Amino acid sequence: MSELREHAGRHYAVRFHYALPDDAWCVELSEAVPAPASWAGIPGAETHLPGAAFLVAVIPDEDPDLEPTVHVHGHDEHVIPYEVMRWFMDLVAEQVARCRTALTQGTPGPVQ
């Protein structure tokens, strides 16, 4: 699952996926890349797709003693506009809340 957003003429993507080895949800922020030109004629097709992640929030959902962390990835410098960072962190906070709710209700495992 992913969400796309445009800000100041640039496109950004947030992708959610579950990392089984870590027993954690990952929320990734990337600059979005254009979708293949062949998709142009497909009604409702995305115009952009997530690119390589440069920020990854890791949210454990099975061990209440582990806290969420944010990892910075990449070889290049990335300038992240404040509004894009707030959007990303709001999505991370929502995922943390869902995972913690599931833990307190005794339903471990992936929560979306």
MMTF fields as JSON, N, C-alpha, C and O atoms, coordinates in Angstrom:
{
  "mmtfVersion": "1.0.0",
  "mmtfProducer": "UNKNOWN",
  "numBonds": 447,
  "numAtoms": 448,
  "numGroups": 112,
  "numChains": 1,
  "numModels": 1,
  "chainsPerModel": [1],
  "groupsPerChain": [112],
  "chainIdList": ["A"],
  "bondAtomList": [4, 2, 8, 6, 12, 10, 16, 14, 20, 18, 24, 22, 28, 26, 32, 30, 36, 34, 40, 38, 44, 42, 48, 46, 52, 50, 56, 54, 60, 58, 64, 62, 68, 66, 72, 70, 76, 74, 80, 78, 84, 82, 88, 86, 92, 90, 96, 94, 100, 98, 104, 102, 108, 106, 112, 110, 116, 114, 120, 118, 124, 122, 128, 126, 132, 130, 136, 134, 140, 138, 144, 142, 148, 146, 152, 150, 156, 154, 160, 158, 164, 162, 168, 166, 172, 170, 176, 174, 180, 178, 184, 182, 188, 186, 192, 190, 196, 194, 200, 198, 204, 202, 208, 206, 212, 210, 216, 214, 220, 218, 224, 222, 228, 226, 232, 230, 236, 234, 240, 238, 244, 242, 248, 246, 252, 250, 256, 254, 260, 258, 264, 262, 268, 266, 272, 270, 276, 274, 280, 278, 284, 282, 288, 286, 292, 290, 296, 294, 300, 298, 304, 302, 308, 306, 312, 310, 316, 314, 320, 318, 324, 322, 328, 326, 332, 330, 336, 334, 340, 338, 344, 342, 348, 346, 352, 350, 356, 354, 360, 358, 364, 362, 368, 366, 372, 370, 376, 374, 380, 378, 384, 382, 388, 386, 392, 390, 396, 394, 400, 398, 404, 402, 408, 406, 412, 410, 416, 414, 420, 418, 424, 422, 428, 426, 432, 430, 436, 434, 440, 438, 444, 442],
  "bondOrderList": [1, 1, 1, 1, 1, 1, 1, 1, 1, 1, 1, 1, 1, 1, 1, 1, 1, 1, 1, 1, 1, 1, 1, 1, 1, 1, 1, 1, 1, 1, 1, 1, 1, 1, 1, 1, 1, 1, 1, 1, 1, 1, 1, 1, 1, 1, 1, 1, 1, 1, 1, 1, 1, 1, 1, 1, 1, 1, 1, 1, 1, 1, 1, 1, 1, 1, 1, 1, 1, 1, 1, 1, 1, 1, 1, 1, 1, 1, 1, 1, 1, 1, 1, 1, 1, 1, 1, 1, 1, 1, 1, 1, 1, 1, 1, 1, 1, 1, 1, 1, 1, 1, 1, 1, 1, 1, 1, 1, 1, 1, 1],
  "groupList": [{"groupName": "MET", "atomNameList": ["N", "CA", "C", "O"], "elementList": ["N", "C", "C", "O"], "formalChargeList": [0, 0, 0, 0], "bondAtomList": [1, 0, 2, 1, 3, 2], "bondOrderList": [1, 1, 2], "singleLetterCode": "M", "chemCompType": "L-PEPTIDE LINKING"}, {"groupName": "SER", "atomNameList": ["N", "CA", "C", "O"], "elementList": ["N", "C", "C", "O"], "formalChargeList": [0, 0, 0, 0], "bondAtomList": [1, 0, 2, 1, 3, 2], "bondOrderList": [1, 1, 2], "singleLetterCode": "S", "chemCompType": "L-PEPTIDE LINKING"}, {"groupName": "GLU", "atomNameList": ["N", "CA", "C", "O"], "elementList": ["N", "C", "C", "O"], "formalChargeList": [0, 0, 0, 0], "bondAtomList": [1, 0, 2, 1, 3, 2], "bondOrderList": [1, 1, 2], "singleLetterCode": "E", "chemCompType": "L-PEPTIDE LINKING"}, {"groupName": "LEU", "atomNameList": ["N", "CA", "C", "O"], "elementList": ["N", "C", "C", "O"], "formalChargeList": [0, 0, 0, 0], "bondAtomList": [1, 0, 2, 1, 3, 2], "bondOrderList": [1, 1, 2], "singleLetterCode": "L", "chemCompType": "L-PEPTIDE LINKING"}, {"groupName": "ARG", "atomNameList": ["N", "CA", "C", "O"], "elementList": ["N", "C", "C", "O"], "formalChargeList": [0, 0, 0, 0], "bondAtomList": [1, 0, 2, 1, 3, 2], "bondOrderList": [1, 1, 2], "singleLetterCode": "R", "chemCompType": "L-PEPTIDE LINKING"}, {"groupName": "HIS", "atomNameList": ["N", "CA", "C", "O"], "elementList": ["N", "C", "C", "O"], "formalChargeList": [0, 0, 0, 0], "bondAtomList": [1, 0, 2, 1, 3, 2], "bondOrderList": [1, 1, 2], "singleLetterCode": "H", "chemCompType": "L-PEPTIDE LINKING"}, {"groupName": "ALA", "atomNameList": ["N", "CA", "C", "O"], "elementList": ["N", "C", "C", "O"], "formalChargeList": [0, 0, 0, 0], "bondAtomList": [1, 0, 2, 1, 3, 2], "bondOrderList": [1, 1, 2], "singleLetterCode": "A", "chemCompType": "L-PEPTIDE LINKING"}, {"groupName": "GLY", "atomNameList": ["N", "CA", "C", "O"], "elementList": ["N", "C", "C", "O"], "formalChargeList": [0, 0, 0, 0], "bondAtomList": [1, 0, 2, 1, 3, 2], "bondOrderList": [1, 1, 2], "singleLetterCode": "G", "chemCompType": "PEPTIDE LINKING"}, {"groupName": "TYR", "atomNameList": ["N", "CA", "C", "O"], "elementList": ["N", "C", "C", "O"], "formalChargeList": [0, 0, 0, 0], "bondAtomList": [1, 0, 2, 1, 3, 2], "bondOrderList": [1, 1, 2], "singleLetterCode": "Y", "chemCompType": "L-PEPTIDE LINKING"}, {"groupName": "VAL", "atomNameList": ["N", "CA", "C", "O"], "elementList": ["N", "C", "C", "O"], "formalChargeList": [0, 0, 0, 0], "bondAtomList": [1, 0, 2, 1, 3, 2], "bondOrderList": [1, 1, 2], "singleLetterCode": "V", "chemCompType": "L-PEPTIDE LINKING"}, {"groupName": "PHE", "atomNameList": ["N", "CA", "C", "O"], "elementList": ["N", "C", "C", "O"], "formalChargeList": [0, 0, 0, 0], "bondAtomList": [1, 0, 2, 1, 3, 2], "bondOrderList": [1, 1, 2], "singleLetterCode": "F", "chemCompType": "L-PEPTIDE LINKING"}, {"groupName": "PRO", "atomNameList": ["N", "CA", "C", "O"], "elementList": ["N", "C", "C", "O"], "formalChargeList": [0, 0, 0, 0], "bondAtomList": [1, 0, 2, 1, 3, 2], "bondOrderList": [1, 1, 2], "singleLetterCode": "P", "chemCompType": "L-PEPTIDE LINKING"}, {"groupName": "ASP", "atomNameList": ["N", "CA", "C", "O"], "elementList": ["N", "C", "C", "O"], "formalChargeList": [0, 0, 0, 0], "bondAtomList": [1, 0, 2, 1, 3, 2], "bondOrderList": [1, 1, 2], "singleLetterCode": "D", "chemCompType": "L-PEPTIDE LINKING"}, {"groupName": "TRP", "atomNameList": ["N", "CA", "C", "O"], "elementList": ["N", "C", "C", "O"], "formalChargeList": [0, 0, 0, 0], "bondAtomList": [1, 0, 2, 1, 3, 2], "bondOrderList": [1, 1, 2], "singleLetterCode": "W", "chemCompType": "L-PEPTIDE LINKING"}, {"groupName": "CYS", "atomNameList": ["N", "CA", "C", "O"], "elementList": ["N", "C", "C", "O"], "formalChargeList": [0, 0, 0, 0], "bondAtomList": [1, 0, 2, 1, 3, 2], "bondOrderList": [1, 1, 2], "singleLetterCode": "C", "chemCompType": "L-PEPTIDE LINKING"}, {"groupName": "ILE", "atomNameList": ["N", "CA", "C", "O"], "elementList": ["N", "C", "C", "O"], "formalChargeList": [0, 0, 0, 0], "bondAtomList": [1, 0, 2, 1, 3, 2], "bondOrderList": [1, 1, 2], "singleLetterCode": "I", "chemCompType": "L-PEPTIDE LINKING"}, {"groupName": "THR", "atomNameList": ["N", "CA", "C", "O"], "elementList": ["N", "C", "C", "O"], "formalChargeList": [0, 0, 0, 0], "bondAtomList": [1, 0, 2, 1, 3, 2], "bondOrderList": [1, 1, 2], "singleLetterCode": "T", "chemCompType": "L-PEPTIDE LINKING"}, {"groupName": "GLN", "atomNameList": ["N", "CA", "C", "O"], "elementList": ["N", "C", "C", "O"], "formalChargeList": [0, 0, 0, 0], "bondAtomList": [1, 0, 2, 1, 3, 2], "bondOrderList": [1, 1, 2], "singleLetterCode": "Q", "chemCompType": "L-PEPTIDE LINKING"}],
  "groupTypeList": [0, 1, 2, 3, 4, 2, 5, 6, 7, 4, 5, 8, 6, 9, 4, 10, 5, 8, 6, 3, 11, 12, 12, 6, 13, 14, 9, 2, 3, 1, 2, 6, 9, 11, 6, 11, 6, 1, 13, 6, 7, 15, 11, 7, 6, 2, 16, 5, 3, 11, 7, 6, 6, 10, 3, 9, 6, 9, 15, 11, 12, 2, 12, 11, 12, 3, 2, 11, 16, 9, 5, 9, 5, 7, 5, 12, 2, 5, 9, 15, 11, 8, 2, 9, 0, 4, 13, 10, 0, 12, 3, 9, 6, 2, 17, 9, 6, 4, 14, 4, 16, 6, 3, 16, 17, 7, 16, 11, 7, 11, 9, 17],
  "groupIdList": [1, 2, 3, 4, 5, 6, 7, 8, 9, 10, 11, 12, 13, 14, 15, 16, 17, 18, 19, 20, 21, 22, 23, 24, 25, 26, 27, 28, 29, 30, 31, 32, 33, 34, 35, 36, 37, 38, 39, 40, 41, 42, 43, 44, 45, 46, 47, 48, 49, 50, 51, 52, 53, 54, 55, 56, 57, 58, 59, 60, 61, 62, 63, 64, 65, 66, 67, 68, 69, 70, 71, 72, 73, 74, 75, 76, 77, 78, 79, 80, 81, 82, 83, 84, 85, 86, 87, 88, 89, 90, 91, 92, 93, 94, 95, 96, 97, 98, 99, 100, 101, 102, 103, 104, 105, 106, 107, 108, 109, 110, 111, 112],
  "secStructList": [7, 3, 3, 3, 3, 3, 3, 6, 6, 3, 3, 3, 3, 3, 3, 3, 3, 3, 3, 4, 4, 4, 6, 3, 3, 3, 3, 3, 3, 3, 3, 7, 3, 3, 7, 7, 4, 4, 4, 6, 6, 1, 6, 6, 7, 7, 1, 3, 3, 7, 7, 1, 3, 3, 3, 3, 3, 3, 3, 3, 1, 1, 7, 6, 6, 7, 7, 7, 3, 3, 3, 3, 7, 7, 1, 1, 7, 7, 7, 7, 7, 2, 2, 2, 2, 2, 2, 2, 2, 2, 2, 2, 2, 2, 2, 2, 2, 2, 2, 2, 2, 2, 2, 2, 6, 6, 7, 7, 1, 7, 7, 7],
  "xCoordList": [0.844, 0.0, 0.895, 1.921, 0.495, 1.268, 0.339, -0.799, 0.855, 0.157, 1.098, 2.308, 0.534, 1.322, 0.905, -0.239, 1.876, 1.587, 2.516, 3.69, 1.972, 2.787, 3.01, 2.095, 4.219, 4.538, 5.557, 6.638, 5.207, 6.099, 6.643, 7.819, 5.772, 6.161, 6.903, 7.246, 7.153, 7.813, 6.817, 5.894, 7.019, 6.122, 6.834, 8.005, 6.097, 6.616, 5.68, 4.49, 6.238, 5.441, 5.759, 6.899, 4.733, 4.9, 4.356, 3.211, 5.204, 4.826, 4.839, 5.729, 3.847, 3.728, 3.977, 3.427, 4.788, 4.939, 5.361, 5.887, 5.124, 5.461, 6.775, 6.945, 7.699, 9.001, 8.956, 9.105, 8.753, 8.656, 9.89, 9.74, 11.116, 12.278, 12.345, 12.885, 11.781, 11.823, 10.544, 10.472, 9.521, 8.206, 7.793, 7.438, 7.849, 7.589, 7.011, 7.266, 6.222, 5.766, 6.843, 7.516, 7.011, 7.927, 7.107, 6.244, 7.385, 6.758, 7.904, 8.779, 7.888, 9.011, 8.633, 7.564, 9.511, 9.333, 10.327, 11.515, 9.819, 10.688, 10.189, 9.071, 11.036, 10.578, 9.924, 10.51, 8.733, 8.019, 8.627, 9.147, 8.551, 9.07, 7.889, 6.865, 8.032, 6.924, 6.605, 7.498, 5.319, 4.87, 5.263, 5.501, 5.333, 5.675, 4.714, 3.515, 5.253, 4.439, 3.307, 2.257, 3.512, 2.481, 1.213, 0.165, 1.299, 0.138, -0.768, -1.889, -0.29, -1.013, -2.436, -3.323, -2.677, -4.002, -4.901, -6.039, -4.425, -5.21, -5.98, -5.374, -7.317, -8.11, -7.791, -7.758, -7.56, -7.316, -5.917, -5.625, -5.046, -3.686, -2.901, -3.099, -2.029, -1.175, -0.249, 0.189, 0.039, 0.984, 2.397, 3.37, 2.506, 3.801, 3.794, 2.745, 4.985, 5.172, 6.243, 7.076, 6.246, 7.307, 8.677, 8.85, 9.639, 11.028, 11.803, 11.224, 13.117, 13.969, 13.766, 13.837, 13.515, 13.241, 14.484, 15.587, 14.286, 15.396, 15.129, 16.045, 13.902, 13.571, 12.692, 11.747, 13.005, 12.199, 11.93, 12.852, 10.644, 10.245, 9.958, 9.219, 10.549, 10.349, 9.538, 9.95, 8.369, 7.427, 7.161, 6.352, 7.836, 7.601, 6.156, 5.593, 5.558, 4.156, 3.933, 2.788, 5.011, 4.832, 5.535, 5.262, 6.427, 7.161, 6.956, 7.5, 6.186, 5.9, 7.13, 7.078, 8.229, 9.439, 10.278, 11.169, 10.003, 10.737, 10.018, 8.802, 10.786, 10.151, 10.41, 11.389, 9.538, 9.729, 11.023, 11.458, 11.619, 12.834, 12.69, 11.877, 13.484, 13.525, 14.946, 15.902, 15.073, 16.374, 16.524, 15.585, 17.698, 17.996, 18.815, 19.836, 18.358, 19.02, 19.456, 18.908, 20.439, 20.824, 22.235, 22.838, 22.741, 24.103, 24.1, 25.105, 22.961, 22.852, 22.144, 21.442, 22.352, 21.637, 20.212, 19.994, 19.244, 17.843, 17.33, 17.461, 16.752, 16.104, 14.622, 13.968, 14.106, 12.709, 11.955, 12.236, 11.005, 10.224, 9.498, 9.102, 9.336, 8.703, 7.327, 7.023, 6.492, 5.145, 5.177, 4.321, 6.136, 6.267, 6.706, 6.213, 7.632, 8.084, 6.944, 6.808, 6.124, 4.958, 3.984, 3.468, 3.725, 2.83, 3.355, 2.605, 4.645, 5.267, 5.153, 4.739, 5.51, 5.485, 4.056, 3.844, 3.076, 1.678, 1.271, 0.593, 1.685, 1.379, 2.099, 1.547, 3.33, 4.075, 3.361, 3.192, 2.942, 2.255, 0.956, 0.623, 0.224, -1.004, -0.698, -1.429, 0.381, 0.749, 1.206, 0.884, 1.951, 2.37, 1.135, 1.067, 0.168, -1.051, -1.8, -2.276, -1.909, -2.59, -1.868, -2.503, -0.542, 0.23, 0.115, -0.023, 0.17, 0.065, -1.328, -1.472, -2.346, -3.714, -3.828, -4.415, -3.271, -3.322, -2.589, -3.045, -1.454, -0.715, -1.512, -1.524, -2.173, -2.921, -4.175, -4.681, -4.682, -5.863, -5.488, -6.351, -4.176, -3.719, -3.851, -4.008, -3.789, -3.854, -2.558, -2.522, -1.482, -0.214, -0.275, -1.174, 0.679, 0.753, 0.505, 0.268, 0.557, 0.412, -0.917, -1.969, -0.849, -2.028, -1.953, -0.925, -3.031, -3.043, -4.138, -4.301],
  "yCoordList": [-1.169, 0.0, 1.238, 1.275, 2.246, 3.481, 4.681, 4.562, 5.828, 7.1, 8.05, 8.031, 8.878, 9.833, 11.251, 11.511, 12.172, 13.577, 14.442, 14.123, 15.535, 16.505, 17.71, 18.153, 18.233, 19.419, 20.241, 19.755, 21.471, 22.404, 21.798, 21.958, 21.101, 20.553, 19.226, 18.677, 18.706, 17.403, 16.405, 16.763, 15.152, 14.092, 13.226, 12.878, 12.892, 12.057, 10.876, 10.946, 9.793, 8.6, 8.07, 8.127, 7.558, 6.824, 5.423, 5.25, 4.435, 3.032, 2.311, 2.529, 1.45, 0.634, -0.818, -1.299, -1.513, -2.954, -3.608, -2.952, -4.905, -5.644, -6.377, -7.054, -6.251, -6.935, -8.113, -7.94, -9.293, -10.492, -10.726, -11.052, -10.572, -10.845, -9.947, -10.337, -8.727, -7.771, -7.774, -7.096, -8.538, -8.471, -7.018, -6.582, -6.277, -4.843, -4.322, -4.852, -3.261, -2.513, -1.531, -0.967, -1.322, -0.301, 0.727, 0.384, 1.984, 3.092, 3.842, 4.387, 3.862, 4.398, 5.689, 5.782, 6.682, 7.928, 7.948, 7.681, 8.271, 8.376, 9.497, 9.988, 9.886, 10.759, 9.839, 8.826, 10.175, 9.331, 9.475, 10.53, 8.4, 8.386, 8.225, 7.646, 8.735, 8.603, 7.141, 6.298, 6.862, 5.521, 5.279, 6.23, 4.016, 3.717, 4.416, 4.513, 4.89, 5.586, 4.699, 5.203, 3.398, 2.476, 2.5, 2.019, 3.05, 3.131, 4.318, 4.405, 5.227, 6.469, 6.231, 7.028, 5.176, 4.917, 4.123, 3.824, 3.776, 2.965, 3.894, 4.645, 3.841, 4.703, 4.415, 3.259, 5.47, 5.333, 4.877, 4.689, 4.695, 4.246, 5.364, 6.547, 4.973, 5.944, 6.629, 6.02, 7.901, 8.616, 8.554, 8.784, 8.242, 8.138, 6.913, 6.466, 6.386, 5.216, 5.523, 6.4, 4.821, 5.039, 4.755, 3.81, 5.583, 5.368, 4.708, 4.072, 4.867, 4.304, 5.093, 6.322, 4.38, 5.025, 5.71, 5.165, 6.935, 7.603, 7.778, 8.111, 7.562, 7.489, 6.263, 6.039, 5.468, 4.282, 4.252, 4.189, 4.3, 4.124, 2.643, 2.035, 2.066, 0.657, 0.605, 1.129, -0.041, -0.037, -1.476, -2.165, -1.94, -3.304, -3.467, -2.58, -4.616, -4.802, -6.067, -6.444, -6.726, -7.933, -7.874, -8.7, -6.92, -6.808, -5.405, -4.443, -5.268, -3.939, -3.228, -2.022, -3.944, -3.312, -2.639, -1.85, -2.941, -2.32, -1.056, -1.052, 0.022, 1.26, 1.517, 1.018, 2.29, 2.62, 3.411, 4.161, 3.228, 3.951, 4.482, 3.984, 5.493, 6.028, 5.872, 6.279, 5.274, 5.027, 5.932, 6.088, 6.523, 7.375, 6.543, 5.963, 6.488, 5.695, 6.595, 7.68, 6.141, 6.827, 7.336, 7.556, 7.516, 8.031, 9.524, 10.207, 10.022, 11.438, 12.188, 11.608, 13.491, 14.338, 14.526, 14.741, 14.447, 14.675, 15.828, 15.826, 16.798, 17.903, 17.565, 17.37, 17.498, 17.122, 18.352, 18.852, 18.844, 19.998, 19.679, 18.54, 20.686, 20.533, 19.878, 18.953, 20.349, 19.788, 18.319, 17.552, 17.908, 16.505, 15.678, 14.57, 16.219, 15.507, 15.355, 14.307, 16.392, 16.3, 15.245, 14.465, 15.21, 14.202, 12.805, 11.936, 12.588, 11.287, 10.921, 9.809, 11.832, 11.533, 11.338, 10.555, 12.03, 11.784, 10.359, 9.687, 9.896, 8.522, 7.511, 6.46, 7.831, 6.953, 6.899, 5.82, 8.052, 8.098, 7.291, 6.608, 7.367, 6.573, 5.074, 4.299, 4.668, 3.245, 2.788, 1.678, 3.635, 3.309, 3.112, 2.158, 4.005, 3.897, 2.601, 1.933, 2.236, 0.984, -0.228, -1.144, -0.228, -1.368, -1.461, -2.556, -0.327, -0.351, -0.77, -1.477, -0.343, -0.775, -2.279, -2.94, -2.824, -4.273, -5.007, -6.055, -4.462, -5.095, -5.107, -6.104, -3.995, -3.932, -4.783, -5.203, -5.042, -5.901, -7.362, -8.233, -7.624, -9.013, -9.653, -10.87, -8.834, -9.382, -9.071, -8.167, -9.813, -9.552, -9.882, -10.589, -9.37, -9.631, -8.369, -7.312, -8.471, -7.292, -6.575, -7.205, -5.268, -4.426, -3.398, -2.74, -3.244, -2.229, -1.255, -0.331],
  "zCoordList": [0.0, 0.0, 0.0, 0.679, -0.766, -0.783, -0.932, -1.387, -0.537, -0.68, -1.402, -1.178, -2.268, -3.041, -2.688, -2.317, -2.815, -2.534, -3.371, -3.556, -3.87, -4.595, -3.697, -3.003, -3.711, -2.927, -3.71, -4.041, -3.996, -4.701, -5.999, -6.325, -6.731, -8.018, -7.975, -9.022, -6.787, -6.655, -6.1, -5.368, -6.459, -6.012, -4.976, -5.127, -3.923, -2.849, -2.647, -2.955, -2.125, -1.863, -0.473, -0.012, 0.179, 1.429, 1.163, 0.746, 1.414, 1.192, 2.529, 3.351, 2.744, 3.954, 3.571, 2.58, 4.336, 4.126, 5.432, 6.332, 5.52, 6.73, 6.512, 5.498, 7.447, 7.392, 8.355, 9.565, 7.822, 8.666, 9.531, 10.708, 8.996, 9.851, 11.09, 12.125, 10.965, 12.077, 12.906, 13.931, 12.469, 13.115, 13.294, 14.389, 12.186, 12.259, 10.951, 9.87, 11.093, 9.933, 9.542, 10.405, 8.263, 7.751, 6.998, 6.19, 7.271, 6.574, 5.902, 6.574, 4.56, 3.795, 3.079, 2.476, 3.148, 2.412, 1.261, 1.443, 0.067, -1.108, -2.001, -1.849, -2.926, -3.99, -5.015, -5.399, -5.457, -6.402, -7.793, -8.156, -8.558, -9.926, -10.883, -10.518, -12.1, -13.052, -13.345, -13.436, -13.49, -13.874, -15.33, -16.074, -15.737, -17.132, -18.104, -17.845, -19.203, -20.208, -20.719, -21.118, -20.709, -21.203, -20.345, -20.778, -19.148, -18.27, -18.613, -18.111, -19.464, -19.739, -20.231, -19.925, -20.97, -21.499, -20.579, -20.942, -19.399, -18.468, -17.524, -16.76, -17.578, -16.681, -15.21, -14.788, -14.445, -13.01, -12.636, -11.455, -13.623, -13.318, -12.629, -12.91, -11.746, -11.057, -12.06, -13.035, -11.805, -12.658, -12.094, -12.813, -10.802, -10.134, -9.226, -8.761, -8.988, -8.121, -7.086, -7.314, -5.949, -4.966, -5.569, -6.339, -5.208, -5.62, -4.494, -3.612, -4.534, -3.478, -2.182, -2.175, -1.102, 0.19, 0.737, 0.683, 1.272, 1.962, 3.445, 4.197, 3.883, 5.309, 5.51, 4.754, 6.533, 6.829, 8.331, 9.143, 8.678, 10.07, 10.268, 9.494, 11.316, 11.639, 12.923, 13.959, 12.836, 13.953, 14.381, 13.759, 15.444, 15.927, 16.384, 17.026, 16.043, 16.431, 17.255, 17.507, 17.675, 18.478, 19.828, 20.7, 20.014, 21.273, 21.842, 21.3, 22.917, 23.469, 24.034, 24.278, 24.246, 24.771, 23.687, 23.999, 22.424, 21.326, 20.885, 20.699, 20.718, 20.298, 18.817, 18.261, 18.177, 16.773, 16.565, 17.439, 15.399, 15.04, 13.619, 12.84, 13.29, 11.927, 11.427, 12.088, 10.245, 9.633, 8.413, 7.633, 8.251, 7.101, 6.118, 6.486, 4.86, 3.824, 2.68, 2.487, 1.928, 0.696, 0.721, 1.772, -0.485, -0.649, -0.931, -0.735, -1.391, -1.732, -0.619, 0.21, -0.629, 0.319, -0.18, -1.372, 0.722, 0.377, 1.215, 2.439, 0.559, 1.249, 1.319, 0.294, 2.53, 2.731, 3.224, 4.313, 2.438, 2.894, 4.202, 4.448, 5.017, 6.322, 6.213, 6.966, 5.279, 5.142, 4.747, 5.187, 3.931, 3.544, 4.756, 4.968, 5.545, 6.75, 7.746, 8.377, 7.892, 8.792, 8.31, 9.11, 7.006, 6.421, 6.716, 7.159, 6.47, 6.737, 8.213, 8.542, 9.097, 10.53, 11.046, 11.972, 10.469, 10.839, 10.475, 11.252, 9.291, 8.881, 9.769, 10.094, 10.159, 11.072, 12.418, 12.986, 12.932, 14.227, 14.192, 15.16, 13.079, 12.951, 12.974, 13.59, 12.303, 12.283, 13.671, 14.095, 14.374, 15.745, 16.62, 17.394, 16.499, 17.306, 16.997, 17.915, 15.709, 15.347, 15.93, 16.452, 15.839, 16.356, 17.877, 18.422, 18.556, 20.019, 20.467, 21.464, 19.746, 20.063, 19.928, 20.784, 18.857, 18.641, 19.763, 20.219, 20.209, 21.308, 22.61, 23.332, 22.9, 24.16, 24.116, 25.157, 22.91, 22.766, 22.636, 22.528, 22.649, 22.585, 21.222, 21.114, 20.172, 18.815, 18.082, 17.247, 18.387, 17.739, 16.256, 15.799, 15.525, 14.092, 13.323, 13.907, 12.008, 11.158, 11.371, 11.474, 11.436, 11.569, 10.473, 10.309, 9.71, 8.645, 8.854, 8.057]
}
